[in-house]
Amino acid sequence: MEYTTLGRTGMTVSRVCLGCMSFGTSRYDWGLSEAESQEIIERAIDLGINFFDTANIYNYGESERILGDTLAGYDRSWPVVATKVYMEMDESNPSSGGLSRRAIEYELSRSLDRLGMDTVDLYQIHRWDYDTPIEETLDALDDAVHRGDVHAIGASSMWAYQLSKALHTSDRRGLKRFATMQNHYSLAYREEEREMLPLCAEEGLGVLPWSPLAKGFLTRPHDDLRATRRGRSDTILHRRPYDEGAGIEINERVQELAADHGVSMAQVALAWQLHKDWVTAPIVGVTSVEHVEEAAAAVDLNLSRADIEYLEAPYEPLPVKGHH
């Protein structure tokens, strides 16, 4: 495994981040049992992965609990744990989501309890809250850092002007800045290259792409996507534009290069991201030990400049998806 620094936080993280959305069974019918999840986490650690991303909304807290229970058996100085806040946790309680001070403080305390940790390494806003002034959100997050509940704060999918506004607000008010951006980015969806990724590079933010495998679109021939349990049931997948524009041709080129290199399609798609200077660590969601082993092996796959140009050449602009 290779390691890098997470933005300007000084924290050292593996080049692959294990996404924990699949851990638990209370929300997604493709979710994993506690035993299955624990096996994946432990194998990830064996492979040198020390970076884990979850959220309060993932299986309504079950993911955080499973991750925390599993990591309890390890030295706390080893794992770097990230979680998120914003999504509504209780449909009957309109105050259970958003980024007000009240919501942040309540949900952070619950996340820490489920994780069994005194401090979360990276606390991220899951989306932009159009109903709460960014000043209130940043004030609350800054206080969480000063209390010792959080080491660093991060943002997730939003428009570049919103991130710029947040960073300017932090600088103007002397508050903790967002240190990372978790955004929608893959070979099949590259709209973030226009503004968000150059902004992150300019401001020194770590970049943690979510859905780097396009929800499985880049892991198997496009005709086989619905053959998986998630491919059949994940409604979000089928609202994303991965097979629009040149998506089918990109999928076929990933197939071709995977065959040439003797590796899986997932390894090619991840290796492409790992060759991008602005990417810190792709967040890879998995549903098996084999998947996490594939992801870790992608770190060692060297793509030539010609390979990268071949993969990128067909891309066409797509509708913006993932944060509005």
N, C-alpha and C positions, 0 to 999 in steps of 0.2 A: 504494500500500500504506500502511496505517496501522501504527503501532508503539505498544507499551506496555511497561511495566516488568514483568519476570518476578517476581511476588511481591515479596519484600523483598530480592531479590538485587542490585538495581541494574542488572542486565543488560537491555538493550533488545532486544525481540523483535518480529517481525512478528505481526500479529493472526491470521495463518494459519500453522500449523506443518505442514511437509511430513512426513507419515508414510512411513517407508521400508520397511515390511514387505514390499512387493511386489518389492523389488529383489533379484534373484538367482533361481536356478531349482532350487536343491538340495533344497528342501522342499515348495514349493507348485506344483501344476501350472498355476496361473494367474500364476506369477511372471514377471518380466521379465528379458531378457538385459542384460548389462552396457551395451551400446550404447543400448538403450532406456531404461535407468535413468539413464544419464548425460545423455541428451537432456532428460529430465524435470527433473533437478536443475538443469541449466544454464538451462532455461526458467524454473524457479521463481526463480532468482537474478535473471534478467532482469526478472521481475515484482516484485521487491523483497522476496521471501521470504528471510529470513535464519535461520530457525529450522527445525531438522531433528531428527526423533526416530527413533531406531533401537533395536536391542536385540541382544545377543549371539546370541539364539535365532533371530533372523530369518534364515532360510536358513542357519542354523548358521554365522554370522559373515560370510557373503557380502555381506549388506546393509551391514554396517559397512565392509568392505573397499571396496566400490564407492563408497560415500559418501565415504570418506576419500580415495580415489584421485581422485575428481572435484573435491573441494574443495581438493586440493593445488595446483591452479592458481589459487587465489584468495588474497587477503590474509586471513590467519588472524584478523584483528581483525573481519572481517565476519560469518562464520557463527557461530551459537550451536548447538552440537551436544549432543544428549541421547542417552544410551543407557541400557540397563537390565541388571539381573542377577537371577537366581533360577532360571529354568527349567533343567531338566536338559539339558546339551549332548551327553551321550553316554549312551545307554541302558545300555551295558555298564559304566558307571562311576557308581555311586550317589553319589560325591563330586563329581560334575560340576555339581551344582545346589545350591540352597539359599542361605542367607544367613549361614553361618558365616564367621568371619574368614578361614579358609583358602580357602573358595570365593570370597569377595569379592575378596581380594587376587590370587588366581590369575586369575579371570575379568576383573578390571579390567586387569591387565597385558596380557592377550590382546586385550581390546577396544582398548586404546590402540595396540597394535601394528597391529591391522587398520585402525584409523582413521588411523594415521600421525601421531598427535598426542601431545604431551607431557602435555596436560591435557584432560579432557573437561569441558565447561561444566556439564552437569547429569547426575548419576549417580543413577539411580532403582532402587528395589527393585521388581521386576516384580509381586510378590505378597507377602503376609504369610507368613512361615515359622513354622509352628506347632511345629517341632522345634528351633528355635534361639531362645534368650532374646533379646528385643529389645535388651537391654543389650549383648550381644556384637556384634550387627549394627551398632548405633549407634557403639560404640567403634571398630569397624573403619572405618566410613565417616568418622568424625571424623578418624582417623589419615590417611586418604586425602586429606582436605582439607588437613591440616597438611603432608603431604608435597608438596603441589602437584600431585597427580594429578587432583584434582577441584576445581572451583570451588564447586559447590553440590550438595546432595543432594535427592532427591525420592522420593515414594511413589507407589504405584499401587493399584488397586482393593483395598479392604479395608473392614471395618466402621468406622463413625465412632468407636466406643469404642477400637478399635485405634490409630487415628491419634491420638486424644487421649492414650492411654497412651504412645505414642512421643514425642509432644511434651513431655509431662510428664517422661518419663525424660531427655530431652535437657536440659531446664531444670534438673532436679535434679542432674544429673551434670556440667553445664557443657559439654555437647557441641553440635556443630553440629546445628541443627534441620532437619527436612524443610521445604523452601521451596516445594514444589509438590505437587499431587495430580493424578495422571493417572487419571481415572475414566470409567466407562461412563455416557454421558449423551447423549441426543438427544431430539428431539421425540417419538420413538416409545418412549423409555425414560427416565422422569423420576424414578425412585425415589430418586436421589441428592439431590433437592430436600428430602427430609424431614429429614435430619440432616447428611450429609456436606458439602453445599455451604454451609449456614449456619455449620458449624464452620470451614470453610476461610476464609470471609469474616471471621469473628471473629478467627481466628489469623493472618490476613494471608498465606495461602498462595495462590500462583498456581494456577489451575485449567486443566488441559489435557485436555479431554474426548477420549477415544478412541471410535472408531466414531460420530462425530457424524452420519453419514449412515446409521446403522443397517445397516452392511455392504451398502449399496446399496439397502436397502428404501425409502429416501426419495429415491432418484434417478430412479426410473422407476415407471410404474403397477404396482401390486402384481401384476397378472396377468403382467407381463413379466419378473419378477425372474429366473426360471430360464432366460431367454433368453441370459444372459451366461455366459461360461465359469466365472467365480467363483460365480455363482448356482447353477450345476449341480453344482459340485464341492466347495464350502466347507461341510463338515459342521458347523462351528461356527455358521455362519449359521442353519442349520435347527434348531439347538437353542436359539436365542434367541426371545424371546416377541414379536417385533415385529408379527406379524400376529394376536396375541391381543388380547383386550379390545377397545379402540377403534382398534387399529392400522390396520385397513383404511380406516376413515373419516378418520383423520389423513392417511394416504397420499393419499386422494382430495382432501382440502382443500389439501394441498401442491400437487397437480396444478392445482387450480382457481386458486390464487393465482399460481402460476408463469405460467399462461396470462394472467391479468389484468395481471401486471407485464411480460410479454414476456421472461421469463427461464427458466432451467432449474429443475427441481425441486430439484436439489442446491443451487443458489444460495439458494432460499427457506429450505431447512433450515439452511444455514450462517448465513444472515443472522439467523435466529431466535436462534441461539446467540450471535452477535456483539452482539445487543441485550441480552444478560444481563450485568449488572454483575459477577457472580461468575466469568464465563468470561474467561480471559486469551487463550487461543488454541486453537481446536479443532485436533486432529491429523487431517489429511485424508490418507488413503491414496489413491493414484491409480495408474492403469495406462496413462495416456496423457497427452500434452502438453495435449490439449483439457481433460482433467479438472483439471489444475493451473491452467489459464487460467480455467476456471469458478470454481474456489475463490477465486482472487485477486479476481475480479470481484464476488464476494459481499460483499466489504468495502464496496462502494459502493451496495449495495442497501438502501434505507431502507424498513422496514416500519412501518406505522402501529400505534398501540395497538390499533385495531380488528382489524388483520391478525393481530397476535400473539394477541389473545384468541380470535379465530376458530380459529387453529391449535391452541391449547391446550385449548379447551373440551371436546372429546370424551374426553380422556385418562382412563383408568381405572387403578387400581393393578395392578401386575404382579408376578409372582414375581421376587425378586432374582436377577439373573444377572450373571456376570462375575468374581466373586471368591471363590467357595467351591465 
